[in-house]
């Protein structure tokens, strides 16, 4: 199925339109992309039956673009936007903390188009001079560039949150409690992976259901208290089962950030306590 591929194209259009300052359309493209991701039907099949407009959020204009892409493997609108805004949107937004709005600022003020441009500007101290940025933001960007280069993918929050919520819905009937954790819970603009915490008296059953979901591409690890999978979208999901009495503490710990947890541990030590997950 080309559902993920088509959704990715629509997300890129949304990001580039947002950089241009276009109102309303980015939201429309993202809504269409999210609904296409969640389809249980092959989008090529819907296109062949002229049923694209039956997909929620897909009107005549977007349906026409989807059909153009499926038939030719190209999309004139996307090519035009890439010419108008020659930035590597996927690479730049793979850096944690950088979304389309920040890409727009960096491009318009410093001419940053690529990850190399971004790293060069940060090392030269040019980013800290921008209004609303500062030395700390610049240092975080440098650190996160290194992380981004070492990872195959990062995902925009708007792209991955609906997928995370679908996993929650699959597991909810089999657990007592379940919540998203990590950077997706903190609503960071870009997400490296998805962390889920749950409480269940039947952890083996939960892990069986989790690792056998239809969109699981590969099971990376499987245990009674922790399992990891990679979905066909490329995102990794980790599910941890914890005791009910530890759920609150574990949720706080695994939500982070790392700096938050370090600060909390220092406070605990000063009070004569020990703090762990």
C-alpha positions in Angstrom: 0.0 0.0 0.0 1.1 3.6 -0.7 -0.9 5.1 2.1 2.2 6.1 4.2 4.0 7.4 1.1 1.0 9.6 0.1 0.6 10.8 3.6 4.3 11.8 3.8 3.9 13.8 0.6 0.9 15.7 2.0 2.7 16.3 5.3 5.6 17.9 3.4 3.2 20.2 1.5 1.7 21.2 4.8 5.1 22.0 6.3 6.2 24.1 3.2 2.9 26.0 3.1 3.3 26.7 6.8 6.7 28.1 6.2 5.2 30.4 3.5 2.7 31.6 6.1 -0.3 30.2 4.3 -3.3 30.0 6.6 -5.8 27.1 6.9 -4.3 24.9 4.1 -1.5 23.4 6.2 -4.1 22.1 8.7 -6.3 20.7 5.8 -3.3 18.8 4.3 -2.3 17.4 7.7 -5.9 16.3 8.4 -6.1 14.5 5.1 -2.6 12.9 5.7 -3.6 11.7 9.2 -6.8 10.1 7.8 -5.0 8.4 5.0 -2.5 6.9 7.5 -5.4 5.4 9.4 -7.1 3.9 6.4 -7.7 0.2 6.4 -8.0 0.3 2.6 -5.3 0.7 0.0 -5.5 4.2 -1.3 -4.7 3.1 -4.8 -7.8 1.0 -4.7 -9.9 4.0 -3.6 -8.4 6.1 -6.4 -9.2 3.5 -9.0 -12.8 3.5 -7.9 -12.9 7.4 -7.8 -13.6 7.2 -4.0 -10.8 9.4 -2.7 -13.3 12.1 -1.7 -14.9 9.6 0.7 -11.8 9.9 2.9 -12.5 12.4 5.7 -10.7 15.6 5.0 -10.0 14.9 1.4 -11.8 17.3 -0.9 -11.7 17.7 -4.7 -8.4 19.6 -4.7 -6.5 17.2 -2.5 -8.0 14.2 -4.2 -6.7 15.5 -7.5 -3.2 15.9 -6.1 -3.3 12.4 -4.7 -4.4 10.9 -8.1 -1.7 12.9 -9.9 1.0 11.5 -7.5 -0.3 7.9 -7.7 -0.4 8.0 -11.5 2.9 9.7 -12.2 5.0 9.4 -9.0 5.3 13.2 -9.0 3.3 16.1 -7.8 3.7 19.5 -9.5 2.5 21.4 -6.4 5.2 19.8 -4.2 7.9 20.5 -6.8 6.8 24.1 -7.1 6.9 24.5 -3.3 10.4 22.9 -3.1 11.6 25.4 -5.7 10.1 28.4 -3.8 11.4 27.1 -0.4 14.6 25.2 -1.2 15.1 23.8 2.3 15.5 20.1 3.4 12.4 20.2 5.5 12.7 16.5 6.5 16.3 16.8 7.6 15.9 20.0 9.5 12.8 18.9 11.4 14.5 15.6 12.3 16.4 17.8 14.9 14.5 17.7 18.2 12.9 21.1 18.9 12.9 22.3 15.3 9.5 22.5 13.5 8.3 24.3 10.4 8.0 27.7 12.1 11.6 27.6 13.3 12.7 26.3 9.9 11.0 29.4 8.4 12.9 31.8 10.8 16.2 30.1 10.2 15.8 30.2 6.4 14.6 33.8 6.2 17.2 35.2 8.6 20.3 33.1 8.1 19.6 31.3 4.8 19.7 27.9 6.4 18.6 25.2 4.0 20.3 22.0 5.1 21.5 20.2 8.3 25.1 21.2 7.4 24.0 24.9 7.2 22.3 24.6 10.6 25.3 23.0 12.3 27.7 25.6 10.7 25.5 28.5 11.9 25.3 27.1 15.4 29.0 26.5 15.7 29.6 30.1 14.5 27.3 31.5 17.2 24.9 33.0 14.7 21.7 31.3 15.9 22.0 32.7 19.5 21.8 36.3 18.0 18.3 35.7 16.7 15.4 37.1 18.7 13.9 34.4 20.9 16.8 31.9 20.6 19.8 32.6 22.8 22.9 30.6 23.7 21.0 27.7 25.4 18.8 27.1 22.4 21.8 27.2 20.1 23.6 24.7 22.3 20.5 22.4 22.4 20.4 22.6 18.6 24.0 21.5 18.3 23.5 18.6 20.7 20.3 17.5 18.9 22.0 17.7 15.5 24.4 15.0 16.7 21.5 12.9 17.8 19.6 13.4 14.5 22.7 12.4 12.5 22.9 9.2 14.5 19.3 8.3 14.0 17.6 7.2 10.9 14.4 9.1 11.4 12.6 11.7 13.5 9.0 12.4 13.0 6.8 15.5 13.3 4.4 15.4 16.3 1.4 15.9 14.0 2.5 12.9 11.9 3.1 10.4 14.7 0.6 11.4 17.5 -2.4 9.8 15.7 -0.5 6.6 15.2 0.4 6.5 18.9 -3.2 7.1 19.9 -4.3 4.2 17.7 -1.9 1.9 19.6 -3.4 3.1 22.9 -6.9 2.2 21.6 -5.7 -1.3 20.7 -4.2 -1.9 24.1 -6.7 -0.1 26.3 -9.2 -3.1 26.7 -6.4 -5.2 28.1 -4.9 -2.9 30.7 -5.9 -1.1 33.9 -4.0 2.1 33.0 -2.1 3.3 30.0 -0.5 6.5 29.0 2.0 8.0 26.5 5.3 9.0 28.0 8.6 10.6 26.7 8.9 13.4 24.3 5.5 12.7 22.7 3.8 13.3 26.1 5.8 16.5 26.4 4.5 17.5 22.9 7.9 18.1 21.4 7.7 19.2 17.8 9.7 16.2 16.6 9.6 12.6 18.0 12.3 10.0 17.9 10.3 7.1 19.3 7.1 6.5 21.2 7.1 5.4 24.9 4.0 3.9 26.4 3.5 2.9 30.1 0.8 0.6 31.2 -0.5 -1.4 34.3 -1.9 -4.9 33.6 -2.5 -8.1 35.6 -2.0 -10.0 32.3 1.3 -8.5 30.9 2.1 -11.5 28.6 -1.3 -11.1 26.8 -0.7 -7.4 26.4 2.7 -8.0 24.9 1.3 -10.6 22.6 -1.3 -8.2 21.3 1.2 -5.4 21.0 3.8 -7.3 19.1 1.2 -8.8 16.7 -0.4 -5.6 15.6 -1.0 -5.5 11.9 1.3 -2.6 11.2 4.3 -4.1 13.1 7.2 -4.4 10.6 9.6 -5.9 13.1 9.7 -7.0 16.7 12.9 -5.6 18.2 12.5 -7.1 21.7 9.8 -8.9 23.6 9.5 -9.5 27.3 7.0 -9.6 30.1 7.6 -6.0 31.3 9.1 -4.4 28.2 8.7 -4.9 24.4 9.8 -2.9 21.4 8.6 -2.9 17.8 9.2 -0.9 14.7 6.0 -0.1 12.7 5.8 0.0 8.9 6.0 3.9 9.2 9.5 3.5 10.6 8.7 4.7 14.2 9.9 2.6 17.1 7.4 2.0 20.0 8.4 0.8 23.5 5.8 -0.5 25.9 6.6 -1.0 29.6 4.3 -2.7 32.1 4.8 -1.4 35.6 3.2 -2.1 39.0 0.1 -0.1 39.8 1.8 1.5 42.9 4.7 2.6 40.8 2.7 4.0 37.8 2.8 7.7 38.8 6.5 7.7 39.6 7.3 5.7 36.4 5.2 8.1 34.3 7.0 11.1 35.7 10.4 9.4 35.2 9.8 8.2 31.6 8.2 11.4 30.5 11.4 13.3 31.4 13.1 15.2 30.1 16.6 14.1 31.2 17.3 17.5 32.6 14.0 17.4 34.6 14.9 14.0 36.1 18.4 15.2 37.1 16.9 18.2 38.8 14.3 16.0 40.6 17.0 13.7 41.8 19.0 16.6 43.2 16.0 17.8 45.1 15.4 14.3 46.5 19.0 14.0 47.6 18.8 17.3 49.4 15.8 16.0 51.3 17.5 12.8 52.2 15.6 10.6 49.8 16.6 8.4 46.9 14.7 8.7 43.6 14.4 6.3 40.7 11.8 5.2 38.2 
